Each structure stands twice: as C-alpha cells, then as structure tokens.
C-alpha cells in the first residue's frame, strides 16, 4: 500500500516518504519475488486471464509493495493495467499524486476498474501531519471516486487496514490480558492514530457512494518494515511466523484476495472483508485466550518440533485475532483460500521449505 501519493509538490514529498529506499528494498526482496511468483502461478492455474477482469484496470500506489505485485500479476496474465504513483517505477505509468485532481482524471480516463492501494500509512506518522493524511488518504479517495463515476467504472476495490479497528478500548482489552477479537463491524471508538482515522473516513466515503460497485478490504500486517523491531529475542522470520496467529497475512494472499474481490463484484458491493491468515479460532474460544499453549498442543501439535529445529520461540499468547471468516465464505464472501497460515507454515518448515524459514511470504 504504498503511495507515496503526496500533495502538489510530488517530488519533494516523495523524498520525505523515502519511497526510493522502499522501492529498492522491494526490488531486491525475496518476499516480493516469491509473492508475485506464487500469485501469478495461482492466477494462471485458476484461468484468471484477461476475460476474467474488466479492463483496463487502474492500480494506485503502483510503485509500492502491494500495488507493484498487483500490476505485475495482472500484466502477467494479459490484463491491461495502468499504474499511478508519486514515484516512477516499471509498474507505474502515470507519475503523480492521488491528491492531484488533474493527475487522477488523466489516470482514471478509460479505465473500467480501480484498485486503490495508495496511502500514507503507519510508518509515515512521524513525517506527515494529520492534514497530509486527510489530503492523501481521504481527499485523494474522493477524487478517485468522482473520477470513476465520470469514467463509468464498473468496479472499485479499496485497500483499507485492520489497524483502524485498534481503538483505545481495544488497547485496554489487551492491557487487561484479554484477547481482542475484531471482525468487519465498525470500531467501537475512534481509531488510535491518524492512519486509522483517515482510512476509516475513506472507507465511509467508498461505502457511501452509489455510482459504482465498491468493496473494501482490510488486510492485516503484510509489510516486513511495519515490524519496526522484532519482539525481543526473536528473529524477524520467527516474529512474522508468530503473528500468523491472528494479525498477519502473506503478500501473495493479499494479492489473491484483491483479485477475488474484483471478480466477485458487483455481488459483494458494499461489503467489508478482513484479509488475515485464518487461525482456526472461533469466538467461543475467547475464554481460553490469549494463552496460546492449548491452541498449539491441540490444533498445531507439530509446531513445537518445527520451531525447535529452527531455534525459534513459540508464541506464548494470541493477544488479538482479526477474523477473516467472512472473506473465506464461498457463498456470501470472496471464497478466499490463503496459502499461508500458521499451520501451513509449520507444515512447510517440516518439509524444508526455504520460504518458510526465511519468512518470505
């Protein structure tokens, strides 16, 4: 979710986001390479060629991790794609900000569908003001919706975030040693930071318009850099593995969720779906949480041996669960089938899968 989409002075603001550094990491990163390879293979296997999607498709934030993956996968199966980002890249065709009305109008013209992934997000909190977040995340979304209406777009997929569900009440729940369970309902209070507040405001704009079928996706963590520092004593791959129990999702599976959402429009129009690795947990398990020992022993018994072999530490607790059951629903949801879960990671580790050991998902 990338954008660097930033204001009228795009060049200066792009440097503030340090997008060139992020792009360099993306280009060299095994996580991105593996995710795009797997997503492309899945799309080809499922017969998701050009006829499966409206075309052309605009992808905002196309120089960022998710946007670049979407552009690459769609182009790989023959779909006409146009990328928009503040930073130039091989996956970006229109360079400029989503907060610039003229740029947005030019980018949207002729497109039949939009993946709106561009955003200032949590790592930008220290660099950008609340008004910057509003201008890019909220005003930019409104500009895209208005342009989509004028262009006669058939579908709009908005990439939001599970972060907006973490309110002060949620933090208090976890501070009491209880598990915070979140589904697609609106948060019980204001989100904790400007990222969450502006993403929620943008969600409401999307769901409140009636000119184009729209679906909102809330991915949980899939950026490695969002883990500013791994949990004390854990390697980054170990920390990512533990987070698959409730609050992480693989990039490959986020891409797959977006493609499925587009294909299911207009049937799922007006809906919100969480994209987080399924845990196998149910609400009735809440009294036994956040303790993770029973979950590992009863449902993933092979985890102890696999983690020991990798010299990893098992998760002691599941402090939060983002419930993705609505996205998994074949009849009423997206029919989403993520490849990477905690249980599948353990199975991959046992078989010697290098991606699992390196955290490349």
N, C-alpha and C positions, 0 to 999 in steps of 0.2 A: 504494500500500500504505500505509496511512495510519495507522492508528488513532492516533490518539490514544487508544486504549483504555488507560486508565491507572488502576488501583487503585481503592480505595474512595472517596477524595475526588476524584471525577472532575473537578469544576470547577477545583480548584487545580492538579491535574496537567495538565489540558488547557491551562491558561495556560502551564505550564512548557514544553510542546511547541510553543507559539506556533502552534497549529493555526489560529487565526483569520487569521493572516498568510498561512499556506499556502492556506487556502480562498480568500481574496481574490485571491491570485495565480492560483489555478486558475480562478476565475470570469472573470477578465479575460484569461486566457492563450489566445493563438491556438492553441497546441499542443493544449490540451484541446478547444477548439471544433472544430478540424479533425479530431482523432482520433475524437470522438464522431460527427461528421457522416459520416465515412467508414465507421466501424464500423456505424452504423445503416443506411447505404446497402447495405453488404455483407450485413448480416443480412437486410434486406428482399429483396435480389436473390436470395439463396440460399433464400428461402422459410422462413427461420427464424422462424416465427410462434409463437404460444403452444403449438401442438401439438408443436413440436419439443423442448420442455423440460418437465421435471417442474415443478409449480407448486403453491404459492408457493415462491419462492426467497429465502433469506436471504443478504444481502451484508454481511459485516462490513467495517469501515473505509469505510463508505459516504459519508463526508464527504471522503475523500481522493481523490487523482487517479485511481487505478485503480478504486476502489470506486464513485466517482461516475460514471465512464464506464460501468461495468457496469450500474449501476442505470438510467442514462439510456437506454442501448441496449436493455436488456431491456424496460423500460416502453414504449419507442418501438415495439416490435413486439408489444405486447399481453400481455406476460408479467406475472403478479402478482409483485411484488418487495417485500421488506421490508428496509430499511436499518438497520444498527446501527453507531453510532459514539459516541464520547465527546462529540463536538461536534455541535450541532444544525446542520442544513442541509436544503435542499429535497430532497436524496436520502436523508435519514435519517429513519426513523420511530420508532425506539427509541433514546433517548439514554442511554448508559451504557457501562460498560467490559466487555470480554470477560473480564476477570479477576473479575467480579462474578457469582457463580453465579445469583443471583435474576434479574438482568438477562438473562443468557444463556438461562435457562429460558424466560422470557417471550418472548424474541426468536425462539427456535427453534420454539416451540409451533406445530404445524400446518404447518410447512414441509416440503417434500419434497426439497429440495436446498439446499446451502450453498456459497457462495463465501467462503472465509475469507482475506481480504486484509489484515485488521487486524494491525498490528505496530508495535512500536518498531523503527526501522531505523537505518542508519549515522549519519545526521545527528543522532540523539538520543544518540550515545555520550557526549558531554561533559555531558549534562544528567541522564542516568539511570544508576543503579547497575546492577551485574550482577544483583542481586536483583530490581530493577524489570524488567529484560529477561526474567528467568526467569518472573516472575509473569505478565507480559502475554503474552510470546511462547510460553512452554511451558505454564504452568498454564492460561492462557486457552484454548489449543488443546485441552487435555484436557477442560476444562469443555464446550467446544463438541462434542467427540466424544461425551462422555457424554450430553449433551442430545439430540444427533442420534440416538443409539441409542434413547433413551426415546421420541422422537417418531416413530420409524420412518422416518427419512430414507432416501431412495433413492440419494443421491449426495453426495459431499463433495469439493470441489476446493480444495486447499491451495496458496496462493501462497507459495512459498519464495524463494530468491535464489541466483544464481550466486556471490555473494560468499562463501558458505560453503566454496567449493572453493579459495579462495586461502589456502593454508597457508604456514607458514614455508618448506617445501620448494618450493612454487610460487614464492614470492618469490625464493628462492635461484636457481631456474632462470632467472628473468627477469634477475636481477642478473648472471648469467654471460653474458648476451647471447643466451640461447636463448629460443625461443618456448614458452610454457606452453600445452599443449593439454588441455582439460577436457571430459569427457563426463559421462554420468549416474552413473558409478560413485562410490561414497563417497570423500571426500577421503582422502589418504594420511596425514594427520595432523590434529590439531585445527585448526579454523578460527582465523584470526588475531585475531578480536575477539569481543566478547560478542554482537554482532548475528549473526554467522555461527554461533557456538556454540549460541545458543538457537534459531536457525532449523533447524539440523541436528537438535537434540534434538526439536523439534516435528515435523519430517519423520518421525523414527523412531516417534514416537507415532502419527502418521497411518498409517504403513505397517504398524505392529504390531498394529493393531486389526482385528477381523474382523466387525464388526456392520454395516458399511455400505461399499458400493463407494467407494473413495477414489483420487484421482490427485493427484500432486504436480507442480507446475510451478515451474521455476526461471527466471524472467525475468532477463535481464541488465539493464544500465542503461536506464531509460526516464524517469527524473526529471531534468529540467534542473538542479534545485538540487543534485543529487549531484555535479555538477562544481563544487566549491566555487570554484575559479578555473580558467578555461580554461588549457590549455597555453600557456606564454609565447609571446607574439606572435600567438596565434590568437584570432579571434572565437569566441563560443560556437557559432554555426552551423557554422563550419569545424571546430571541435573535435568536435562531435557527428557531423559527416559522416565524419571520420577514424575515429571509434570504431565506425562501422558495419562496419568491417573487424575483426570479432572480438568486440566487447564491448558493443554497444549494440543496442537494439531499439526500434521505434516503439510508442508507446502504442496506436495503432489495432491493431497486430498482436498486442500482448499481450492486448487485449480479445478479438480473434478467436481466439487460442489458448485462452483460457479457455472461450469458448462451444463450441469444437470438443471440448475435453476433456470438458465436461459431456455433450455429445451422444454421445460415444463410450463413456461409462460404461454398463454395467459391463465392457465388453470390455477397457478399458485399466486396470482396477482394479489397484492395487499397483505401478503404474509411476511412474517419474520422467521428466519431459521438460524439456529446456532450451529456452527461448524466447529465441533470439538471432538477429539478422539473418544469414541464410546468407551465407557468403563465397565459396563455390565451392572452398574449400581442402579438401584431403584429408590424411590423416595422412602419406601418402608425400611430401607437400610439406614436411614439417618440416625436412629438412636444408637447404632453401633459405630458411627463415625464421630470424629475424624480418625480414630485409630485404624491403621491400615493392616495390622498384623493378621486379623481374621480374614480379610479380603484376600491377601496374598496366599495364606495357607489353604483356604477353601477353593478359590477360583483361579489362582495362577500359581500352583504349587511348584512349578519348575523355575520360578523366578529366583529362589534362593540359590540354587546351584549355578544358574546362568550369571547372576550378579557376582557371586563369589569368584567364579572363574575370571571375570573381568576386573576383579578387585574393586567393584562398585559397592555402594551402600544402598540398601533397600529403603524405600520411603517409609517413614515411621507413621506418617499421618496423611490424610486427604482433607486439607483444610477447606477446599472449595470444589464444587462439581458444576460444570456447565453442561446442562442436559441437552444432548443433541438428538433425542428420540424423535422429535418432530421431523427433522431432516431425514432420518432413517426410514420413516414410514413410506412404504412403497405405494400405497393407495392415495393418501392425502398429502404426502410430503414430497421430497425430492428423490426418494429411492436411493439415497446416498449410501455408498458402501466403502468407507475409508479403509485403506490398506494398512495404515499404521495405527495400532492401538498398543496399549501396554502389553497385552497378552501376545499379540503378533510380534512385537519387538523381542520378547523373551524367546519365542519360537525361532526367530531369525538368529538371535545370538547363539542359541544352542546348535544351529546348523552352520555356524561360522560366517554368517553374513557380515561383510565388512561395513556396509552402510549402517547397520545397527550399532556396531561397535564404535564407529566414528560419530554417530549422531547425525548422519547425513540423510535427513528426511524432513 
